[in-house]
Amino acid sequence: MLSVELDAETVDRLDDLRVEDESYDDIVTELINIYEAEELTLFHGGEQY
């Protein structure tokens, strides 16, 4: 399993995003999904046919 170390400031920022008892894994997964979706949108938005 992959392990990632976060500094205190990053943990505080993740805590601000947490909803109820949401896990850090859930938050990070959601952020990655949002990033990937925006990246795909930007990539496809710039294509010309």
Backbone as JSON, one array per atom type, in Angstrom:
{
  "sequence": "MLSVELDAETVDRLDDLRVEDESYDDIVTELINIYEAEELTLFHGGEQY",
  "N": [[0.85, -1.19, 0.0], [0.48, 2.22, -0.74], [2.08, 4.88, 0.9], [1.78, 8.12, 2.22], [3.25, 11.03, 3.44], [2.12, 13.84, 5.21], [2.35, 17.33, 5.83], [1.61, 19.36, 8.76], [0.08, 21.64, 8.05], [-1.14, 20.86, 5.65], [-2.72, 18.75, 6.54], [-4.45, 20.18, 8.19], [-5.79, 21.67, 6.24], [-7.06, 19.61, 4.84], [-8.71, 18.71, 6.87], [-10.49, 20.83, 7.0], [-11.95, 20.36, 4.74], [-13.3, 18.03, 5.24], [-16.27, 16.14, 5.65], [-18.37, 15.4, 8.15], [-17.59, 12.24, 9.29], [-15.79, 11.63, 7.27], [-13.18, 9.92, 5.61], [-9.62, 10.5, 5.24], [-8.63, 9.22, 3.0], [-10.93, 9.1, 1.38], [-11.34, 11.83, 0.88], [-8.98, 12.57, -0.47], [-9.14, 10.89, -2.71], [-11.45, 11.92, -3.9], [-10.55, 14.53, -4.51], [-8.53, 13.93, -6.36], [-10.06, 12.79, -8.39], [-11.59, 15.03, -9.16], [-9.53, 16.7, -10.08], [-8.56, 15.16, -12.24], [-10.85, 15.13, -13.87], [-11.12, 17.86, -14.49], [-8.74, 18.24, -15.83], [-9.1, 16.63, -18.08], [-11.24, 17.97, -19.23], [-10.08, 20.45, -19.83], [-8.13, 19.57, -21.62], [-9.63, 18.44, -23.75], [-11.16, 20.63, -24.39], [-9.44, 22.33, -25.68], [-8.98, 21.26, -28.12], [-9.08, 21.35, -31.67], [-11.13, 20.81, -34.46]],
  "CA": [[0.0, 0.0, 0.0], [1.2, 3.48, -0.84], [2.02, 5.72, 2.09], [2.12, 9.51, 1.94], [3.39, 11.85, 4.65], [1.6, 15.19, 5.02], [2.71, 18.25, 6.91], [0.48, 19.78, 9.6], [-0.75, 22.59, 7.31], [-1.94, 20.11, 4.69], [-3.73, 18.02, 7.32], [-5.45, 21.18, 8.59], [-6.59, 22.0, 5.06], [-7.92, 18.46, 4.59], [-9.73, 18.72, 7.92], [-11.49, 21.83, 6.63], [-12.76, 19.8, 3.65], [-13.98, 16.82, 5.69], [-17.69, 16.18, 5.97], [-18.65, 14.44, 9.22], [-16.5, 11.29, 9.57], [-15.17, 11.25, 6.0], [-11.77, 9.57, 5.79], [-8.66, 11.22, 4.4], [-8.59, 8.5, 1.72], [-12.07, 9.54, 0.58], [-11.12, 13.22, 0.46], [-7.91, 12.59, -1.47], [-9.68, 10.26, -3.92], [-12.36, 12.89, -4.52], [-9.74, 15.61, -5.08], [-7.87, 13.39, -7.55], [-11.09, 12.67, -9.43], [-11.9, 16.38, -9.63], [-8.37, 17.15, -10.85], [-8.54, 14.43, -13.51], [-11.97, 15.59, -14.69], [-10.8, 19.19, -15.0], [-7.65, 18.09, -16.8], [-9.69, 16.11, -19.31], [-12.05, 19.04, -19.8], [-9.16, 21.42, -20.42], [-7.47, 18.93, -22.75], [-10.57, 18.32, -24.86], [-11.64, 21.96, -24.73], [-8.49, 23.02, -26.52], [-8.84, 20.59, -29.41], [-9.8, 21.92, -32.8], [-11.41, 19.81, -35.51]],
  "C": [[0.89, 1.24, 0.0], [1.01, 4.29, 0.42], [2.51, 7.12, 1.74], [2.19, 10.26, 3.26], [2.94, 13.27, 4.33], [2.05, 16.08, 6.16], [1.44, 18.73, 7.61], [-0.46, 20.74, 8.86], [-1.67, 21.87, 6.32], [-3.04, 19.34, 5.4], [-4.83, 18.98, 7.77], [-6.36, 21.53, 7.42], [-7.53, 20.85, 4.7], [-9.03, 18.38, 5.62], [-10.84, 19.71, 7.6], [-12.43, 21.31, 5.54], [-13.61, 18.61, 4.09], [-15.45, 17.09, 6.01], [-17.95, 15.05, 6.96], [-17.44, 13.55, 9.45], [-15.81, 10.81, 8.3], [-13.68, 10.99, 6.22], [-10.89, 10.42, 4.88], [-8.56, 10.54, 3.03], [-9.72, 8.95, 0.81], [-11.86, 10.95, 0.04], [-10.08, 13.27, -0.66], [-8.39, 11.98, -2.78], [-10.6, 11.23, -4.65], [-11.58, 14.03, -5.18], [-9.03, 15.15, -6.36], [-8.87, 13.28, -8.7], [-11.46, 14.03, -10.01], [-10.76, 16.89, -10.52], [-8.35, 16.47, -12.23], [-9.66, 14.89, -14.42], [-11.69, 16.96, -15.28], [-9.7, 19.12, -16.05], [-8.19, 17.6, -18.13], [-10.51, 17.19, -20.01], [-11.16, 20.07, -20.49], [-8.48, 20.85, -21.67], [-8.4, 18.89, -23.96], [-11.09, 19.68, -25.3], [-10.74, 22.7, -25.68], [-8.32, 22.4, -27.9], [-9.64, 21.3, -30.48], [-9.97, 20.86, -33.86], [-11.57, 20.47, -36.83]]
}
